[in-house]
Amino acid sequence: MTLKDLQTYSYVPYSETPGISVVRSQGDGFFPGVRIENASFPLTINSLQSALFNCISEGEKPKAAYINPEQSCNIEFWKSEYGLWIYDLEELDESKFTPILMQIKSDQTPKKLHELLGQAQPIYSDFPVSALLETEQGFISGVNIECSEWSYGLCAERVALSKALAYGIETFKAIHIHTRDGEFSSPCGACRQVLVEHMKDQQVHLYHADGTNSQHFTSDLLPYSFHSSKLKKK
């Protein structure tokens, strides 16, 4: 994958204004991020947030970010939140991005979801959530990540989707979600809206804290949903 490839991975059907960023971890891994718009526009993920959370969800700590200064990415907040060094994207040579796809046997999915809870960052809620996005190529993980500015955090489901899109993966088979606590594992309303945008008729497998599980379709989790087909695109 090149930076030119990354530019095409932005999901911007409404503004048609792509955005890309790259985060380098303290372990010198490189993680891409892209702008991901939503029919419900407050749910749009900017490219720097995408890259940062892709890095953190893989158990790495961000060190530096390469961005286009003209992008609206809340740069000063993220710089302060993680002590980032900020560089212009033009200063980044073509890099090999850290691989994120995992090969997991179906009967090992619950075990892997449980392990991933340890990588969640619920620094305020103490409510860890993990997710595995199932694709033709393998599984992509996500965990919930909270920030000092509550509205900038993302749930595990959106982190997994953001990571997949930043790596150019657009077709999904199912998503698997697990919580440590609570009576019933279930995506929040915001995640349901994002899931409907990208995987309208795919299955959602919920693994509950009491050891039971249930299966649903994304369209059933958000009936009468507002979708991109209702908006006039450029």
Contacts in CASP RR format, 6 or more apart in sequence:
PFRMAT RR
TARGET T0000
AUTHOR 0000-0000-0000
METHOD contacts of the structure
MODEL  1
MTLKDLQTYSYVPYSETPGISVVRSQGDGFFPGVRIENASFPLTINSLQS
ALFNCISEGEKPKAAYINPEQSCNIEFWKSEYGLWIYDLEELDESKFTPI
LMQIKSDQTPKKLHELLGQAQPIYSDFPVSALLETEQGFISGVNIECSEW
SYGLCAERVALSKALAYGIETFKAIHIHTRDGEFSSPCGACRQVLVEHMK
DQQVHLYHADGTNSQHFTSDLLPYSFHSSKLKKK
1 32 0 8 1.000
1 97 0 8 1.000
1 167 0 8 1.000
1 168 0 8 1.000
2 94 0 8 1.000
3 20 0 8 1.000
3 22 0 8 1.000
3 89 0 8 1.000
3 92 0 8 1.000
3 94 0 8 1.000
5 168 0 8 1.000
6 20 0 8 1.000
6 22 0 8 1.000
6 32 0 8 1.000
6 33 0 8 1.000
6 34 0 8 1.000
6 166 0 8 1.000
7 18 0 8 1.000
7 19 0 8 1.000
7 20 0 8 1.000
8 18 0 8 1.000
9 20 0 8 1.000
9 32 0 8 1.000
9 34 0 8 1.000
9 165 0 8 1.000
9 166 0 8 1.000
9 167 0 8 1.000
9 168 0 8 1.000
10 18 0 8 1.000
10 19 0 8 1.000
10 20 0 8 1.000
10 34 0 8 1.000
10 35 0 8 1.000
10 36 0 8 1.000
10 47 0 8 1.000
11 34 0 8 1.000
11 35 0 8 1.000
11 36 0 8 1.000
11 37 0 8 1.000
11 165 0 8 1.000
11 198 0 8 1.000
12 18 0 8 1.000
12 19 0 8 1.000
12 35 0 8 1.000
12 37 0 8 1.000
13 37 0 8 1.000
13 228 0 8 1.000
13 233 0 8 1.000
14 37 0 8 1.000
14 39 0 8 1.000
14 41 0 8 1.000
14 228 0 8 1.000
14 231 0 8 1.000
14 233 0 8 1.000
14 234 0 8 1.000
15 37 0 8 1.000
15 234 0 8 1.000
16 233 0 8 1.000
16 234 0 8 1.000
17 35 0 8 1.000
18 34 0 8 1.000
18 35 0 8 1.000
19 34 0 8 1.000
19 35 0 8 1.000
19 46 0 8 1.000
19 47 0 8 1.000
19 68 0 8 1.000
19 71 0 8 1.000
20 32 0 8 1.000
20 33 0 8 1.000
20 34 0 8 1.000
20 35 0 8 1.000
20 47 0 8 1.000
20 68 0 8 1.000
20 89 0 8 1.000
21 32 0 8 1.000
21 33 0 8 1.000
21 34 0 8 1.000
21 47 0 8 1.000
21 48 0 8 1.000
21 50 0 8 1.000
21 51 0 8 1.000
21 65 0 8 1.000
21 66 0 8 1.000
21 67 0 8 1.000
21 68 0 8 1.000
21 71 0 8 1.000
21 73 0 8 1.000
21 89 0 8 1.000
22 30 0 8 1.000
22 31 0 8 1.000
22 32 0 8 1.000
22 33 0 8 1.000
22 51 0 8 1.000
22 65 0 8 1.000
22 66 0 8 1.000
22 67 0 8 1.000
22 89 0 8 1.000
22 92 0 8 1.000
22 95 0 8 1.000
22 97 0 8 1.000
23 30 0 8 1.000
23 31 0 8 1.000
23 33 0 8 1.000
23 48 0 8 1.000
23 51 0 8 1.000
23 52 0 8 1.000
23 54 0 8 1.000
23 55 0 8 1.000
23 62 0 8 1.000
23 63 0 8 1.000
23 64 0 8 1.000
23 65 0 8 1.000
23 66 0 8 1.000
23 84 0 8 1.000
24 30 0 8 1.000
24 31 0 8 1.000
24 62 0 8 1.000
24 63 0 8 1.000
24 64 0 8 1.000
24 65 0 8 1.000
24 66 0 8 1.000
25 31 0 8 1.000
25 55 0 8 1.000
25 60 0 8 1.000
25 61 0 8 1.000
25 62 0 8 1.000
25 63 0 8 1.000
25 98 0 8 1.000
26 60 0 8 1.000
26 61 0 8 1.000
26 62 0 8 1.000
26 63 0 8 1.000
27 60 0 8 1.000
27 61 0 8 1.000
27 63 0 8 1.000
29 55 0 8 1.000
29 60 0 8 1.000
29 98 0 8 1.000
30 95 0 8 1.000
30 96 0 8 1.000
30 97 0 8 1.000
30 98 0 8 1.000
31 51 0 8 1.000
31 52 0 8 1.000
31 54 0 8 1.000
31 55 0 8 1.000
31 58 0 8 1.000
31 60 0 8 1.000
31 97 0 8 1.000
31 98 0 8 1.000
31 166 0 8 1.000
32 50 0 8 1.000
32 51 0 8 1.000
32 54 0 8 1.000
32 97 0 8 1.000
32 166 0 8 1.000
32 167 0 8 1.000
33 47 0 8 1.000
33 48 0 8 1.000
33 50 0 8 1.000
33 51 0 8 1.000
33 54 0 8 1.000
33 162 0 8 1.000
33 166 0 8 1.000
34 47 0 8 1.000
34 50 0 8 1.000
34 162 0 8 1.000
34 165 0 8 1.000
34 166 0 8 1.000
35 44 0 8 1.000
35 45 0 8 1.000
35 46 0 8 1.000
35 47 0 8 1.000
35 50 0 8 1.000
35 71 0 8 1.000
36 44 0 8 1.000
36 45 0 8 1.000
36 50 0 8 1.000
36 161 0 8 1.000
36 162 0 8 1.000
36 165 0 8 1.000
37 44 0 8 1.000
38 44 0 8 1.000
38 193 0 8 1.000
38 194 0 8 1.000
38 197 0 8 1.000
39 193 0 8 1.000
39 197 0 8 1.000
39 226 0 8 1.000
39 227 0 8 1.000
39 228 0 8 1.000
39 230 0 8 1.000
39 231 0 8 1.000
40 190 0 8 1.000
40 193 0 8 1.000
40 226 0 8 1.000
43 158 0 8 1.000
43 190 0 8 1.000
43 193 0 8 1.000
43 194 0 8 1.000
45 154 0 8 1.000
45 158 0 8 1.000
45 162 0 8 1.000
46 71 0 8 1.000
46 72 0 8 1.000
46 73 0 8 1.000
46 74 0 8 1.000
47 67 0 8 1.000
47 71 0 8 1.000
47 73 0 8 1.000
48 65 0 8 1.000
48 67 0 8 1.000
48 71 0 8 1.000
48 73 0 8 1.000
48 74 0 8 1.000
48 75 0 8 1.000
48 78 0 8 1.000
49 73 0 8 1.000
49 74 0 8 1.000
49 78 0 8 1.000
49 152 0 8 1.000
49 154 0 8 1.000
50 162 0 8 1.000
50 163 0 8 1.000
50 165 0 8 1.000
50 166 0 8 1.000
51 65 0 8 1.000
51 166 0 8 1.000
52 62 0 8 1.000
52 65 0 8 1.000
52 78 0 8 1.000
52 82 0 8 1.000
53 145 0 8 1.000
53 153 0 8 1.000
53 154 0 8 1.000
53 159 0 8 1.000
53 162 0 8 1.000
53 163 0 8 1.000
54 100 0 8 1.000
54 159 0 8 1.000
54 162 0 8 1.000
54 163 0 8 1.000
54 166 0 8 1.000
55 61 0 8 1.000
55 62 0 8 1.000
56 62 0 8 1.000
56 121 0 8 1.000
56 145 0 8 1.000
57 119 0 8 1.000
57 141 0 8 1.000
57 142 0 8 1.000
57 143 0 8 1.000
57 145 0 8 1.000
57 159 0 8 1.000
57 160 0 8 1.000
57 163 0 8 1.000
58 98 0 8 1.000
58 100 0 8 1.000
58 119 0 8 1.000
58 141 0 8 1.000
59 119 0 8 1.000
60 98 0 8 1.000
61 82 0 8 1.000
62 82 0 8 1.000
62 84 0 8 1.000
63 84 0 8 1.000
63 85 0 8 1.000
64 84 0 8 1.000
64 85 0 8 1.000
64 86 0 8 1.000
64 87 0 8 1.000
65 78 0 8 1.000
65 79 0 8 1.000
65 84 0 8 1.000
65 85 0 8 1.000
65 86 0 8 1.000
65 87 0 8 1.000
66 87 0 8 1.000
66 88 0 8 1.000
66 89 0 8 1.000
66 91 0 8 1.000
66 92 0 8 1.000
67 73 0 8 1.000
67 75 0 8 1.000
67 86 0 8 1.000
67 87 0 8 1.000
67 88 0 8 1.000
67 89 0 8 1.000
68 88 0 8 1.000
68 89 0 8 1.000
69 75 0 8 1.000
69 88 0 8 1.000
74 152 0 8 1.000
75 86 0 8 1.000
77 149 0 8 1.000
77 152 0 8 1.000
78 84 0 8 1.000
79 86 0 8 1.000
81 147 0 8 1.000
81 148 0 8 1.000
81 149 0 8 1.000
97 167 0 8 1.000
100 140 0 8 1.000
100 141 0 8 1.000
100 163 0 8 1.000
100 167 0 8 1.000
101 135 0 8 1.000
101 137 0 8 1.000
101 138 0 8 1.000
101 139 0 8 1.000
101 140 0 8 1.000
101 167 0 8 1.000
102 112 0 8 1.000
102 132 0 8 1.000
102 138 0 8 1.000
102 139 0 8 1.000
102 140 0 8 1.000
102 141 0 8 1.000
103 138 0 8 1.000
103 139 0 8 1.000
104 112 0 8 1.000
104 132 0 8 1.000
104 138 0 8 1.000
104 139 0 8 1.000
109 132 0 8 1.000
109 139 0 8 1.000
109 176 0 8 1.000
109 205 0 8 1.000
109 207 0 8 1.000
110 178 0 8 1.000
110 207 0 8 1.000
110 213 0 8 1.000
112 132 0 8 1.000
112 139 0 8 1.000
112 141 0 8 1.000
113 130 0 8 1.000
113 131 0 8 1.000
113 132 0 8 1.000
113 176 0 8 1.000
113 177 0 8 1.000
113 178 0 8 1.000
113 207 0 8 1.000
114 130 0 8 1.000
114 178 0 8 1.000
116 130 0 8 1.000
116 131 0 8 1.000
116 132 0 8 1.000
116 141 0 8 1.000
116 142 0 8 1.000
116 143 0 8 1.000
116 178 0 8 1.000
117 128 0 8 1.000
117 129 0 8 1.000
117 130 0 8 1.000
117 143 0 8 1.000
117 178 0 8 1.000
117 180 0 8 1.000
118 128 0 8 1.000
118 130 0 8 1.000
118 143 0 8 1.000
119 130 0 8 1.000
119 141 0 8 1.000
119 143 0 8 1.000
120 128 0 8 1.000
120 129 0 8 1.000
120 130 0 8 1.000
120 143 0 8 1.000
120 144 0 8 1.000
120 145 0 8 1.000
120 156 0 8 1.000
121 143 0 8 1.000
121 144 0 8 1.000
121 145 0 8 1.000
121 146 0 8 1.000
122 128 0 8 1.000
122 129 0 8 1.000
122 144 0 8 1.000
122 146 0 8 1.000
123 146 0 8 1.000
124 146 0 8 1.000
124 150 0 8 1.000
125 146 0 8 1.000
127 144 0 8 1.000
127 179 0 8 1.000
127 180 0 8 1.000
127 181 0 8 1.000
128 143 0 8 1.000
128 144 0 8 1.000
128 179 0 8 1.000
128 180 0 8 1.000
129 143 0 8 1.000
129 144 0 8 1.000
129 155 0 8 1.000
129 156 0 8 1.000
129 177 0 8 1.000
129 178 0 8 1.000
129 179 0 8 1.000
129 185 0 8 1.000
130 141 0 8 1.000
130 142 0 8 1.000
130 143 0 8 1.000
130 156 0 8 1.000
130 177 0 8 1.000
130 178 0 8 1.000
130 179 0 8 1.000
131 141 0 8 1.000
131 142 0 8 1.000
131 143 0 8 1.000
131 156 0 8 1.000
131 157 0 8 1.000
131 159 0 8 1.000
131 160 0 8 1.000
131 175 0 8 1.000
131 176 0 8 1.000
131 177 0 8 1.000
131 178 0 8 1.000
132 139 0 8 1.000
132 140 0 8 1.000
132 141 0 8 1.000
132 142 0 8 1.000
132 160 0 8 1.000
132 175 0 8 1.000
132 176 0 8 1.000
133 139 0 8 1.000
133 140 0 8 1.000
133 141 0 8 1.000
133 142 0 8 1.000
133 160 0 8 1.000
133 161 0 8 1.000
133 163 0 8 1.000
133 164 0 8 1.000
133 172 0 8 1.000
133 175 0 8 1.000
133 176 0 8 1.000
134 172 0 8 1.000
134 173 0 8 1.000
134 174 0 8 1.000
134 175 0 8 1.000
134 176 0 8 1.000
135 164 0 8 1.000
135 169 0 8 1.000
135 171 0 8 1.000
135 172 0 8 1.000
135 173 0 8 1.000
136 171 0 8 1.000
136 173 0 8 1.000
137 169 0 8 1.000
140 160 0 8 1.000
140 163 0 8 1.000
140 164 0 8 1.000
140 167 0 8 1.000
140 169 0 8 1.000
141 160 0 8 1.000
141 163 0 8 1.000
142 156 0 8 1.000
142 157 0 8 1.000
142 159 0 8 1.000
142 160 0 8 1.000
142 163 0 8 1.000
143 156 0 8 1.000
143 159 0 8 1.000
144 153 0 8 1.000
144 154 0 8 1.000
144 155 0 8 1.000
144 156 0 8 1.000
144 159 0 8 1.000
145 153 0 8 1.000
145 154 0 8 1.000
145 159 0 8 1.000
146 153 0 8 1.000
147 153 0 8 1.000
154 162 0 8 1.000
155 187 0 8 1.000
155 188 0 8 1.000
155 190 0 8 1.000
155 191 0 8 1.000
156 177 0 8 1.000
157 175 0 8 1.000
157 177 0 8 1.000
157 187 0 8 1.000
157 191 0 8 1.000
157 194 0 8 1.000
157 195 0 8 1.000
158 190 0 8 1.000
158 191 0 8 1.000
158 194 0 8 1.000
160 175 0 8 1.000
161 172 0 8 1.000
161 194 0 8 1.000
161 195 0 8 1.000
161 198 0 8 1.000
164 170 0 8 1.000
164 172 0 8 1.000
165 198 0 8 1.000
170 198 0 8 1.000
172 198 0 8 1.000
172 199 0 8 1.000
172 202 0 8 1.000
173 202 0 8 1.000
173 203 0 8 1.000
174 202 0 8 1.000
174 203 0 8 1.000
174 204 0 8 1.000
174 205 0 8 1.000
175 195 0 8 1.000
175 199 0 8 1.000
175 202 0 8 1.000
175 203 0 8 1.000
175 204 0 8 1.000
175 205 0 8 1.000
176 205 0 8 1.000
176 207 0 8 1.000
177 185 0 8 1.000
177 186 0 8 1.000
177 187 0 8 1.000
177 204 0 8 1.000
177 205 0 8 1.000
177 206 0 8 1.000
177 207 0 8 1.000
178 185 0 8 1.000
178 206 0 8 1.000
178 207 0 8 1.000
179 185 0 8 1.000
179 207 0 8 1.000
179 208 0 8 1.000
179 209 0 8 1.000
180 209 0 8 1.000
181 209 0 8 1.000
182 208 0 8 1.000
182 209 0 8 1.000
183 208 0 8 1.000
183 209 0 8 1.000
183 210 0 8 1.000
184 206 0 8 1.000
184 208 0 8 1.000
185 206 0 8 1.000
185 207 0 8 1.000
185 208 0 8 1.000
185 209 0 8 1.000
186 206 0 8 1.000
186 221 0 8 1.000
187 195 0 8 1.000
187 204 0 8 1.000
187 221 0 8 1.000
189 222 0 8 1.000
192 218 0 8 1.000
192 221 0 8 1.000
192 222 0 8 1.000
192 225 0 8 1.000
193 222 0 8 1.000
193 225 0 8 1.000
193 226 0 8 1.000
195 204 0 8 1.000
195 218 0 8 1.000
195 221 0 8 1.000
195 222 0 8 1.000
196 218 0 8 1.000
196 219 0 8 1.000
196 221 0 8 1.000
196 222 0 8 1.000
196 225 0 8 1.000
196 227 0 8 1.000
197 227 0 8 1.000
197 228 0 8 1.000
199 218 0 8 1.000
200 218 0 8 1.000
200 219 0 8 1.000
200 227 0 8 1.000
201 217 0 8 1.000
201 218 0 8 1.000
201 219 0 8 1.000
202 217 0 8 1.000
202 218 0 8 1.000
203 215 0 8 1.000
203 216 0 8 1.000
203 217 0 8 1.000
203 218 0 8 1.000
204 215 0 8 1.000
204 216 0 8 1.000
204 217 0 8 1.000
204 218 0 8 1.000
204 221 0 8 1.000
205 213 0 8 1.000
205 214 0 8 1.000
205 215 0 8 1.000
206 213 0 8 1.000
206 214 0 8 1.000
206 215 0 8 1.000
206 216 0 8 1.000
207 213 0 8 1.000
208 214 0 8 1.000
219 225 0 8 1.000
END
